[in-house]
Amino acid sequence: MKQANLFAELAAEFAGTAVLILFGNGVVAMVLLFGTGVPGEVVKGGFTNITIAWGLGVTMGIYVAGRISGAHLNPAVTVALALFRGFPWRKVVPFSMAQTAGAFSAAALVFWNYRPAFERVDPNLERTAAIFTTFPAFGDFPAAGFLDQVIGTALLLFLIFALTDENNQQGAADLMPLLIGLIVVVIGMSFGGMHGYAINPARDFGPRIFTVLAGFRNNGLTDGTWAFWVPIAGPMLGGVLGAAAWDLGIGRCLPRVVRGRVER
């Protein structure tokens, strides 16, 4: 197979992350903008819809980018792969920038699509930035969700490493995108309350930049709350911890597979 060049890899990361955010931000827009008390309007889902759609968004994003770039779609994944899997460090910043740009562009498209709903529900853009980005459950203490972000992203990388470790393959390679998407679903259902389970700095920061430029007042970046740092620092730390836990724990105990032969 022809090896992809850096431009192709960055394009794949951009597109894959954009697909992820289109589905992710799109489902939150469906839930929050519709069924808001207008007589006769039907509620368009709830938190279960959100967690499932985010997981499926991850799955679709991996299908888009997997064969070209490996479908990191997340700076926390990129850094973990550089630390533990030999991914070139020179690509870490370009990959992270492409992921963030893809997330930004997808957020803009979601806003464009739902602009009439925003004008009806929140014409002054004062209370709907959470459609695009995450915020702490307790607004007076943004750091309350930091541990939540660390644990969630640690689980993500721990399980991604478990699924992709060549010494731990269970013959499910074709199902890998779906399995990783299900990891995101279960993280959202289990650790989605304290800070919206961003578990991905690009997924959060790209759309947050968009909310600033679009004029959302409660954006967590320029509104004085400083909420933006939690879904950046928490996932970066959690990703490293989760990857290290696999490689230094269960991963070290697995029998090695060498040229199709198991060595114990």
N, C-alpha and C positions, 0 to 999 in steps of 0.2 A: 504494500500500500504506500502511495506517495506521501511523504512526510509533509505536514502542513507547515507553512512559514508563519512567522510571528503575526503578520497582518491577518492571515486567515484565522489564527487562534484568537486574536483579539476580537475579530468580527464575530466569531462563534460565541465568545463569552458575552459580548454585547447583546447578541440576539437571544441567547439562552436566558440571560438574566432578564431581558425585556419581556420575554414570554412568561417567565415566572411572576414578574410584577404585574403584568397585565391581568393575569388570572387572580393574583393575590389582592391587589388594590381594587380590582373590579368586583370581587365578591364582597369586600368590605363596603364598597359603595352601594351595592345592591341591598345589603342588610341595613345600613345606617340611613340611607337616603329615602327608602321606600317603607311604607307602613309606619309613618311617623305621627299617626293620629288623624290623618286626613280622612273624613268620612267615606266609607266605601272602598278605601284602598287596602289591598291585601299585603300583609307583611311578607317580605321576600327572604325569609330564612333567619337563622340565628348563628350562635357561635359554632355549632356543629358544622354548618355550611362553610363557615370561614376556615375551620381547621382542615376540612376535607379538600376544599378548593386550593388552599395553599399547598397541601401535599401533592395534589395532582399537578399544580403549576410547576413544582419542582421536578416531577416526573417528566412533564413535557419539555421543560427547559433542558433536562439532561439528554432527552432524545434529540433535541436540536443541536446541541454542542458537543455531545459525548465523543463522537468519532474524530473530531477535529482538535479540540482543546482539552478534552478530558472532562469538560463540564464542571468546572469548579463552582462558578456562579456565586462565589462567596469568598471574600478576602481571608476569612478565618480558615477556610479549607485550603486556599492557596498557600498561606503561611505554614500551615501544618504539613502540607506536602513538601514544602521546601525544607522544613526542619527534619522530617522523618522519612521522606521518600525520594529525595534527590531531585526534586523539581528545581530548575535553575533560579537562583535568587535574582538574576537580572530581569526575569519575567514577572516577579512578584508585583512591583509597582504598576507596570503596564496592564497586567491582568486585573488588578484591583480598580484601576481607573476605568477600564472597559466595563467592568461589572457595575460600577457606580453610574457611569454614563447610560448604560442600558436601563438601569432602574429609574434614573431621572427621566429618560425619554418615555418609558412606559407610564410613569405617573402623569406626565403631561398629557398623554393620549387618553388616559382614563378620565382626567379632568375635562378634557375637550368633549369627550363623549357624554359625560354626565353634567355638563354645564347647566342645562335647563333645570335639572334637579337641585343643583347647588343654589341656583338663583331663587328657587322656591323655598328650600329648607333653611339655607344659611346665606342669604344674599350679601352679608357683610364679611363672610369668611372668618367668622369669629370662633367657631366651635366644631369644625369638621376636618381639621388637619389630621385627626387620627385615622381617617380613611387611608391616608398615604404613609403615615409614619407612626412610631410607637411612643407611648407616654407612660409614666409611672402610675400605678393604681392609686397611690397616695401622692397627690400633687405637691404637697409641701415637703416631700422628701424624695427627690429623684433617685437617690442611691438605693432606695428600698428594693428596686428590681435588679440590682447589680448581681446579687447571688443567683437570682433566677436566670439571668442571662448566662452566667458562668456555667451553671448546672446544665441548662438546656443545650448550649453549644458543646459542652464536654460530652454529653450523651450523643449528640449528632456525630462528632468526629470519632468517638469511641466505636460507634456502630458502623459508620462508614468504613473505618479501618477493619472492623471485624468482617464485613461483607466483602471487602476487596483484597484482603490478605490472601496471597496465592497459596499459603500454607493452610488456609482455612476454607478453601472453596468447597461449596456444597452442591456444585452443578447448577447454579441458578444465575449464571452470568446474564442470560437474556432478560431476566426479571429484575436486574439490578436497578434500573431507573424507578420502577414501581416500588421496590423495597425501600429505596432511599426516600421516596415520596411518603411512604407509610411511616418512616421514622419521623418525618416532619409532622405528620398528622398526630401521632401519639405524643410528641413533645408539646404540640399546641394544646392538646386536651389535658395534659398533665402539668405543664409548666407555662401556661399561657396567660396567667392572671396578673402577675406582678408588674410586668412591663411589656406585654404584648408579644412575647416570644419572637423578637426580631431574629435572634441567633445568626445574624448576618449583617455586618456593618454596611455593605453596599445596599442591601435591601432597605435599610433604614435611612442612610445618609443621603443617597441619591434622591429619593422622593422628598426628604426633608428640605434639601436645597430648593427643590421645585416649589414647595409650599412657601418658602421665603420669597422667591421671585414672583409667585402668583399672588402674593398679598395676604396669605393666611396669617392671622394675628397670633394664634396660639400654636406657633410652629416649633417651640422647644429649642430654637437656636438664637433668635433675636428678640424673644419675648421676655428675657430675664430669668427663665426657669432653668436653663442649662441642662435640659433633659437629654440633649443629643449625645452626651458622652457615654451614657450607660450602654446603649446598644452598639457602641463601637468598642469600648474597652472590655466590657463583659464577654462578648463573643470572641474577641482576640485571645483573651486569657483562657477562656473555657475551651476553645479549640485546641490550644497547645496542651492543656491538661488532659483532655480526652484522648488525644492522639498518643501522648506519652503514657497514659494509663494502659492503653492497649499494647503498645510496643514493649513496655517494661513489665507488663503483667502477663495477661493470658497469651499475648503474641509470642512471648519468649518460651512458653511452655508447649507450643504446638510442634508436632513433628515436622521437619523440613521436607519439602518436596523438591527433589533435584532431578531434572530431566525425566519426569514421570515416575521417579522412584521415591518412596517414602523413607526418610532417614530419621531414626529416633535417637 
